[in-house]
Amino acid sequence: MRGRIDTQTEGTMGAPLIEICVEGIDGFLAAQEAGADRVELCASLMEGGLTPSLATIRAAVAAARIPVHVIIRPRGGDFLYSDAEFDTMLADVAALRDEGVAGVVIGCLTPDGRIDEARTGALAQAARPMSVTCHRAFDMTDDPREALEALIRCGIDRVLTSGQRDTAIEGLAILKQANDQAGGRIVVMGCGALDRHNIREVRDGTGLQELHFAALATVPSAMAFRNPHVGMGGTEKDREYQLTVTDPDAVRATIEAAKS
C-alpha cells in the first residue's frame, strides 16, 4: 500500500481548511500548486462529479503532497441506486483502500428523501481507515436536521452542503444551523458558488472550519480541425471544443480571501 497522507488536520478559527473539487489529473495538479489543503477528485463535473478512473486516481496519489479524497458515484442523476450500482460502489471503495487514497466521498438516499442508513453505514465501514465524507446528496434530503443525525449515526466524518440551496449565500441559515447542531460530532463543510467575493461572508456567518469550491474556467480546445456536423453525447456541437479546467489564479485568490 502506498503511504496515505493524514486527513485529520482541521482549520483553525479564522483560517479554514480549503478543499478544492477538481476533474482529472490536470485539475488536481493545478489545485495542489495553487495552495489547496485537500482535493476532491472527480470525473465529469458537468454532471456534479462521477468516480474517476483508477489510473487517474493512481496518478493523483503518486503526485500528492495533500490528501486526496475520491468521489464514489457511479452515474449522474439522483442518489437512489440499484443493487447492482451499489455493489459497484462497495467494490470501488474496497479497491481504493489499497491505493493510498486518504478519503472517499459518498451519498445514498431512500425514495422518500432520507439518508439510506443501511447503505451509508456499509460504505463507511468498508472504507475504513479512510476518511468518509457525505456529498451533496445531503442537500436533496427532506429534513436536514434528521439527515445530519442519520449521518452521525452512520459514523460519517464530514458532510458537504450548500445549506440545501443553490449557493452558500442563499443557504447561510441552514449552514449555520447544521454547524451548530453538529456540535463537533461531524464536520460540516460548506460549498455552493464560493469565490473570493463571498467566502469570508460564509465563513464568518456560519463558523464553518472547512470550505469547498471548484474555481472552474472554460477555455477553448487546442484542436485545429473541427467537425461541424457532430456533437458527442447529445451536447451542443461547440461543447466538443471547450474544456472546463481548474483556474489556479481563482483558487489562490479565494484561498487568500478565506484565510485572511
N, C-alpha and C positions, 0 to 999 in steps of 0.2 A: 504493500500500500504506500502511495506517495504521502509525504507529510501534509497534514491538514492544518491550515492556518486557523488559529483560535478565533472564534467569532464572538466571544463574550465581552469584548471591550464596549463600554457604553459611553454615550456622550455625557459631558458634564454640563451643569446649568450654564446656559449662555453659549455653549459650543456643542450642538447636537451632532450625533453620528449621521453621516450622509451616505445613503445608498443610492447608486445610480442604476437605473434599468436600461439594459443595452440589448442590442440584437447582434449576435455573431461575434467572432473573434476581433474584428476591427473595432467594433463598438466597445468591447471590453478593454482593449489596449488604450483607446482614446480616453475612456473614463478613468482608468488607473493612472495614466500620465497626468491627467488634469486634477488629481487630488481626491478621488473618491475614497471613502473609508471602507466601502464594501460594494459589491456589484451583484445585481440580479441578472443572470444570464438567460436570455430567451432567444427563440426564433420568432419570426413573423409578428412583430409588434403591431402591424396593421390589424391583426386580429386580437390584440390585447396580450400577446405573448403565448408561445407554444414551446414544448420541450425541444431544446436544440439537439443537434446530432451528437453522438458520443465523441466523434473526432473533434468537434468544436469545443466540447467540454474539456477534453484532454488538453487541447492547445491552451485554453484559458488557465487551467490548473498549472500547467507547466510554466506559464509566464507570470503567474500570480505572485504579487507581493502583498495582496489584500485578500480577505475572504471572498470566495466565490459561492453564491447561492444560485441554485438552478431551479427554474420553474418546472413542475411536473404537471403538464396539461396536454392531453393527447390530441385535442382539437379545439377549434373555436366554438363560439356559441355559449350555451348555458353550462351549468356545473352539475347537471343531473346525468350521471354516467351509467352506461350499460355495464353488466357484469364483465363482459369481455374488455371494455375500456378500463374498468377499474383494475382488472388483472394486469393490464399493461402498465398502469401507474405503479402498482406494487413492484413489478419487475424492474421498472426504471429506478425506483428508489433503492432497491437491493443492489442494482448494478453500480449506482453512484457511491454507495458506501465504500467501495474498494478503489475509488478513483481520486481520493484526496479532496473531494468536494466538501466545503465547510457546512453547507446547509441546503435544504430543499424548501420549495415554496409550493403549497398545495391548497386545495379547497374543494369540498364536496357538499352539495346541498340535497335536501329532500324535496319532493314535489311541492310541499306547502311552504317552502321558503325558510326552512330551518337548517342549521348545521347538521349534516349527517354524522352523528357522533360515532357510529359504529365504523364507518369507513375512515373518518378523520383520525380516530384513535388508532386504527390498524395501520394507517400510513405513518403516523407519528412513531409508533412502536417499531415499525420496520426500519425507520430512518436512523434511529439512534446508533452511534453517538452524534450524528449530525444535528445541527440546529434545525428547527422546523418553524416556518412562517406560514400563516394562512393568508392567501392573497385576497383580492377584492371580491371574491365570492361573498365575503362578509357584507359587502355593500349591497348585495342582492337579497339579503335576508329580511324577513318580515318584521323582526323585533331585534334591534341592535343590542339592547341590554341582555336579552336572553341569549343571543348569539355569542356575545362575549363570554358569558358564564359557561356556555357549552364548550367553547374553545379552551377555557381554563380547565374544565373537567377532562378534556382530551389531552392535556399536558402540552399544549402548543406554546412555543416560546414567544411569538410575536404575531400581531395581526396588522396587515397593511390595509389602510382605509382612507377614503376621502370624505368620511362622515356621511356616507350614503347620498352624496350629491356629486355632480359632475366635477366640481372643483373644491379644493380645500377651503377656499374663502367662503363658498356657499355652505359647506358642511362644518364650519368652525364650531358651532354649538355642540354638535354631536361628537366631534373630535374631542373637545374638552370634556364632555360628559363621559366618553369612553375612557379617557385617560384617568379621570378621577375615579371612575368605577374600578378600573384595573387595580389600583392601589398597590402596584408593584408585583402583582400576581402574573401579569403578562405585559409585554411591551406593546404599546400602541405606536405604530409607525405611520405618520401622516403622509398623504400624497394628494395629487389632484391639481394639475396645471401649475405646479410650483415653479417660480422663476426668481430672478434677483430682485424683482419689484415687490413680491408679496411674501417671500419665505419668512422674513422676520416677523411679519404680522401674524402668520400662522404659528410660528414658534412661540411668540410672546403671548398670543391669545389662547393657547392650548396647554402650554407647559410640556409639549412633546419633546422627547430627547432623541428620537430617531425620525428622520425625514427622507423622503424618497421622491426622485423625479427622473425624467428621461432626457431632457435637453436635446431634442431631435431637430435636425435640419434636413431639408430636401435639397439635393444637389443634382445637377444634370448628369446623365450617363456619359461615359467617355466613348461610347460606341460611335464609330464614324458611319457605318451602314445602318440604316433604319428602315425596316419593312413597314410601310404604312397600312398594310392590309390585314394585320392580325394582332390581337392582344391576348396575352396568356391569361387563362383562368377567368375570362369574362371581364377583365379590368378594362379601363379606358386605354386606348392604344398608346397614348402618351406616357402612361404609367410605366410601360416597359423601359422607358428611357429616363426614369427618375430614380434616385437612390435616397433612402432615408437613413441618415447617419447620426452618430452622436457628435454633437458640437462641443469640442473641448473648451472653447472660449466661454460658452454659456455655462458649462459645468463649473469652470473656475469662478466665474462671476457670481453664480448662485451660491456656491460653497462659501465664498468670501462674505456674501451678504448674510448667510445663515450663521456664520461663526463670529461675526463682528459684534 
